[in-house]
Amino acid sequence: MRRAIEVARTTPPGDVPVGAVVFSPDGEVVGTGVNRREAGNDPTAHAEVEAIRQACETLGRWRLDGCELVVTLEPCTMCAGAVLGARVSSLIFGAWEPKTGAVGSVLDAIRDPRHLHTPEVRGGVLEAETVRLLGDFFEDVRSN
């Protein structure tokens, strides 16, 4: 999670600071991503999607079996779908997202037993640090 927090700090100005890192089965970083929706005028440019795309490119395959995705914020429905579609083996996230979270907060798109693939999930990892990162961003937005 500390690596994902470092990545989040590189988010372009104006985008919500979320960082994602994909680790290979050997523990190597094979993909990183930050939110780039504002920077790229792309509603799909979430940190998780960017990291998954990069990991697939690095590994030369779309299946991320054995890989772990670590992200600073609970994934939304789109990103939960990307985790499932890429067959990521485990998901770890920091802050819970009570408005759009799709891994337990608003709904749980990941752990539905009807899926062909269900990754392991751990939420709330280094939660205070990830919440602070987001809080600082939104405090700056409100004051400007």
C-alpha positions as CSV (number, residue, x, y, z in Angstrom):
1,M,0.0,0.0,0.0
2,R,2.9,2.4,0.7
3,R,3.9,2.0,-3.0
4,A,0.3,2.8,-4.1
5,I,0.3,5.9,-1.9
6,E,3.6,7.0,-3.5
7,V,2.1,6.5,-7.0
8,A,-1.1,8.4,-5.9
9,R,1.1,11.4,-5.1
10,T,2.1,11.6,-8.8
11,T,-1.6,12.1,-9.9
12,P,-1.9,15.0,-12.4
13,P,-3.2,18.3,-10.8
14,G,-7.0,18.4,-10.8
15,D,-7.5,14.7,-10.7
16,V,-8.5,12.9,-7.5
17,P,-5.2,11.3,-6.1
18,V,-5.7,7.6,-6.4
19,G,-2.8,5.2,-7.0
20,A,-2.8,1.6,-8.1
21,V,-0.1,-1.0,-8.4
22,V,-0.2,-4.5,-9.9
23,F,2.3,-6.9,-8.4
24,S,3.2,-10.1,-10.3
25,P,3.1,-13.5,-8.6
26,D,6.9,-12.9,-7.9
27,G,6.1,-9.6,-6.2
28,E,7.5,-7.4,-9.0
29,V,5.7,-4.2,-10.0
30,V,4.2,-4.9,-13.5
31,G,1.8,-2.0,-13.7
32,T,1.0,1.4,-12.0
33,G,-1.7,3.9,-12.6
34,V,-3.2,7.1,-11.3
35,N,-6.5,8.8,-12.0
36,R,-6.2,10.8,-15.3
37,R,-9.9,11.5,-16.0
38,E,-9.4,15.3,-16.0
39,A,-6.0,15.3,-17.6
40,G,-7.1,13.0,-20.4
41,N,-10.8,13.9,-20.7
42,D,-11.4,10.1,-20.3
43,P,-14.0,8.8,-17.9
44,T,-12.4,5.4,-18.0
45,A,-8.9,6.7,-16.9
46,H,-9.2,5.4,-13.3
47,A,-6.0,4.3,-11.5
48,E,-7.0,0.7,-11.5
49,V,-7.8,0.5,-15.2
50,E,-4.5,2.3,-16.0
51,A,-2.5,-0.2,-13.8
52,I,-4.3,-3.2,-15.2
53,R,-3.7,-2.1,-18.8
54,Q,0.0,-1.5,-18.1
55,A,0.3,-4.9,-16.3
56,C,-1.3,-6.7,-19.2
57,E,1.1,-5.0,-21.6
58,T,4.1,-5.8,-19.4
59,L,3.2,-9.4,-19.1
60,G,2.0,-9.8,-22.6
61,R,-1.4,-11.3,-21.6
62,W,-4.8,-10.1,-20.5
63,R,-5.2,-12.6,-17.7
64,L,-3.5,-11.5,-14.5
65,D,-3.8,-14.8,-12.7
66,G,-1.6,-14.8,-9.5
67,C,-1.3,-11.0,-9.6
68,E,-2.3,-8.6,-6.8
69,L,-3.8,-5.2,-7.3
70,V,-3.2,-2.6,-4.5
71,V,-5.2,0.6,-4.8
72,T,-5.6,3.5,-2.4
73,L,-9.3,3.8,-2.7
74,E,-12.1,1.2,-2.9
75,P,-12.8,0.5,-6.6
76,C,-16.0,1.7,-8.3
77,T,-18.2,-0.6,-10.3
78,M,-16.2,-0.1,-13.5
79,C,-13.0,-0.9,-11.8
80,A,-14.4,-3.9,-10.0
81,G,-15.4,-5.2,-13.4
82,A,-11.9,-4.6,-14.7
83,V,-10.5,-6.6,-11.8
84,L,-12.9,-9.5,-12.5
85,G,-12.3,-9.3,-16.3
86,A,-8.5,-9.4,-15.9
87,R,-8.7,-12.3,-13.4
88,V,-6.7,-10.5,-10.8
89,S,-6.1,-13.0,-7.9
90,S,-6.2,-10.5,-5.1
91,L,-7.3,-7.0,-4.4
92,I,-6.2,-4.8,-1.5
93,F,-7.5,-1.3,-1.0
94,G,-7.1,1.5,1.5
95,A,-9.9,4.0,2.0
96,W,-13.5,2.9,1.8
97,E,-15.7,4.9,-0.7
98,P,-19.2,5.3,0.7
99,K,-20.6,7.0,-2.4
100,T,-19.3,4.8,-5.3
101,G,-17.5,1.8,-3.7
102,A,-18.3,-1.5,-5.3
103,V,-16.4,-3.8,-3.0
104,G,-18.6,-3.6,0.0
105,S,-19.6,0.0,0.6
106,V,-22.5,0.6,-1.9
107,L,-22.5,-2.9,-3.4
108,D,-20.2,-5.8,-3.6
109,A,-19.6,-6.5,-7.3
110,I,-16.4,-8.5,-6.6
111,R,-17.5,-11.2,-4.2
112,D,-20.7,-12.3,-5.9
113,P,-20.6,-16.1,-5.7
114,R,-22.0,-16.4,-9.2
115,H,-18.8,-15.1,-10.8
116,L,-16.5,-17.5,-12.5
117,H,-13.6,-15.9,-10.7
118,T,-13.6,-14.3,-7.3
119,P,-10.4,-12.6,-6.1
120,E,-9.4,-12.4,-2.4
121,V,-10.2,-8.9,-1.0
122,R,-8.8,-6.9,1.9
123,G,-10.0,-3.4,2.5
124,G,-9.0,-0.7,4.9
125,V,-5.3,-1.3,4.6
126,L,-3.4,1.9,5.8
127,E,-6.9,3.5,5.8
128,A,-5.9,6.6,7.8
129,E,-3.1,7.4,5.4
130,T,-5.2,6.9,2.3
131,V,-8.1,8.9,3.8
132,R,-5.7,11.7,4.6
133,L,-4.4,11.8,1.1
134,L,-7.9,12.2,-0.3
135,G,-9.0,14.6,2.4
136,D,-6.1,16.9,1.7
137,F,-7.0,17.0,-2.0
138,F,-10.7,17.8,-1.3
139,E,-9.8,20.4,1.3
140,D,-7.7,22.2,-1.3
141,V,-10.5,21.9,-3.9
142,R,-13.0,23.5,-1.4
143,S,-10.7,26.3,-0.5
144,N,-10.0,27.4,-4.1
